[in-house]
Amino acid sequence: MSVKSVIFCGLVAGMLSVADPLAAQEAVPAGLLTEVCLPYANRAQTFERAIRAARELEFRRPVNDTAPLEEWASEVTMVSKDGVWRVKIEEGSVERDERPAYEASCTISSSRASARELAELGRRAFRDPRYWTTPPGNDRRWDRRSAYPDEYGLAVEVSERPGERPTMTVRGSYY
């Protein structure tokens, strides 16, 4: 069973078992996770294909963002048709743990989902210990198990900063 299938099955099971304010809208973040964020962070799809996948989920660039994307753009923010959900797709070189790395990340946020609700979505999606680990003391982060952690890594983390929307970021790091 593929990672995409495992996550989708976990999300569907979670949606059927929990009735909370986010449950009615979980199809949006589930689609973003399985169709946009995970394939992009895993480098299974390019920046352009991730944008196309988001468009297929009826995401568009914000109304006030009218500048054309540069040919070599490395970041784009898109909003859902109803304006509730946002996805930010970006890539570039960074320094991670004092090592140069190339990262592909995808960040999901909503004006209606709390950090607790995003973390619950993450727990349902990434709870399989065969594929994911959670660091002690941080139940809002999941690391994909890898046979080659010195070459690449995949992590998902929910964060909340004062004055900003809570976010769920899927990040692929390649060393």
C-alpha positions in Angstrom: 0.0 0.0 0.0 1.4 3.4 -1.0 2.0 6.2 1.5 -0.7 8.2 -0.3 -3.2 5.3 0.2 -2.3 4.9 3.9 -2.7 8.6 4.6 -6.0 8.8 2.7 -7.4 5.7 4.4 -6.4 7.2 7.8 -8.0 10.5 7.0 -11.2 8.9 5.8 -11.4 6.7 8.9 -10.7 9.7 11.1 -13.4 11.7 9.3 -16.0 9.0 9.9 -15.1 8.6 13.6 -14.8 12.3 14.7 -17.4 15.0 14.4 -15.9 18.4 15.0 -15.9 21.7 13.2 -13.0 20.7 11.0 -14.6 17.3 10.0 -17.0 18.9 7.5 -14.0 20.5 5.7 -11.4 17.7 6.0 -11.7 16.9 2.3 -9.7 20.1 1.5 -6.7 19.5 3.7 -6.8 15.7 2.9 -6.7 16.6 -0.8 -3.9 19.1 -0.2 -1.9 16.5 1.8 -2.3 13.6 -0.7 -2.4 15.5 -4.0 -0.1 18.5 -3.5 2.0 18.5 -0.3 3.3 15.0 0.1 4.1 14.3 -3.6 5.8 17.7 -3.8 7.9 17.4 -0.7 8.8 13.8 -1.8 9.9 15.3 -5.2 7.4 13.0 -6.9 6.0 16.1 -8.6 7.6 19.4 -9.7 6.8 22.9 -8.5 4.7 23.5 -11.6 2.8 20.2 -11.2 2.1 21.0 -7.5 0.5 24.3 -8.6 -1.5 22.4 -11.2 -2.6 19.9 -8.6 -3.7 22.7 -6.3 -5.7 24.3 -9.2 -7.4 21.0 -9.7 -8.6 21.2 -6.1 -10.0 24.7 -7.0 -7.2 26.7 -5.5 -6.1 30.0 -7.1 -3.8 32.8 -6.4 -5.1 35.5 -4.0 -7.1 38.3 -5.7 -4.5 40.9 -4.7 -1.6 38.8 -6.1 -1.8 39.8 -9.8 1.9 39.9 -10.6 2.8 37.2 -13.1 4.9 34.4 -11.7 8.5 34.6 -12.8 9.8 31.8 -15.0 12.1 30.8 -12.1 9.6 31.4 -9.3 10.3 29.3 -6.2 7.3 30.3 -4.0 3.5 30.7 -4.6 0.6 31.1 -2.2 -2.9 29.9 -3.3 -6.3 30.1 -1.6 -9.3 27.9 -1.8 -12.4 28.9 -3.7 -14.2 29.9 -0.5 -11.1 31.8 0.8 -10.8 29.6 4.0 -7.8 27.5 3.2 -4.3 28.6 2.0 -1.4 26.6 0.6 2.1 27.9 0.2 4.4 25.9 -2.1 8.1 26.8 -2.1 11.5 25.4 -2.8 15.1 26.5 -2.4 18.5 26.1 -0.9 18.8 26.4 2.9 21.1 25.4 5.7 19.7 22.6 7.9 21.7 21.4 10.9 24.7 23.3 9.7 24.6 21.5 6.3 23.5 22.9 2.9 20.2 21.3 1.8 17.6 21.7 -0.9 14.1 21.9 0.6 10.7 21.5 -1.0 7.9 22.6 1.4 4.2 22.9 1.4 2.3 24.8 4.1 -1.4 24.5 4.8 -3.4 26.9 6.9 -7.0 27.9 7.4 -8.9 30.8 8.9 -11.2 28.3 10.6 -8.8 25.5 11.8 -7.0 25.7 15.1 -3.5 24.3 15.7 -5.2 21.6 17.8 -7.4 20.6 14.9 -4.5 20.6 12.4 -2.5 18.5 14.9 -5.4 16.0 15.2 -5.6 15.8 11.4 -1.8 15.1 11.4 -2.2 12.4 14.1 -4.8 10.6 12.1 -2.8 10.9 8.9 0.7 10.1 10.2 0.1 7.7 13.1 1.5 4.6 11.5 4.8 3.9 13.4 6.0 1.7 10.5 6.4 4.8 8.4 6.4 7.8 10.8 8.0 8.7 14.1 7.1 11.4 16.6 9.9 13.1 18.6 9.5 12.8 22.4 7.7 15.8 23.8 6.5 17.1 20.4 3.2 15.5 19.4 2.8 18.0 16.6 5.7 16.7 14.5 6.0 13.5 12.4 9.2 12.4 10.7 9.1 9.9 7.9 11.3 6.9 8.5 14.2 6.7 6.0 16.9 4.2 5.2 19.1 7.2 4.2 18.6 10.0 6.7 21.9 11.6 5.8 20.7 12.0 2.2 17.1 13.1 2.6 14.3 13.5 5.1 10.6 14.2 5.2 8.9 15.9 8.1 5.4 17.3 8.9 4.9 19.8 11.7 2.0 21.9 13.0 3.0 25.3 14.4 1.3 28.3 15.8 2.9 31.7 16.0 1.2 34.7 17.8 -0.7 36.9 15.3 -0.6 34.3 12.5 -2.8 31.4 11.4 -1.8 27.9 12.6 0.1 26.0 9.9 0.8 22.4 8.9 4.1 22.3 7.0 5.3 19.3 5.0 9.0 19.6 4.3 11.3 17.5 2.2 15.0 18.1 2.9 17.7 16.8 0.5 21.4 16.9 1.5 
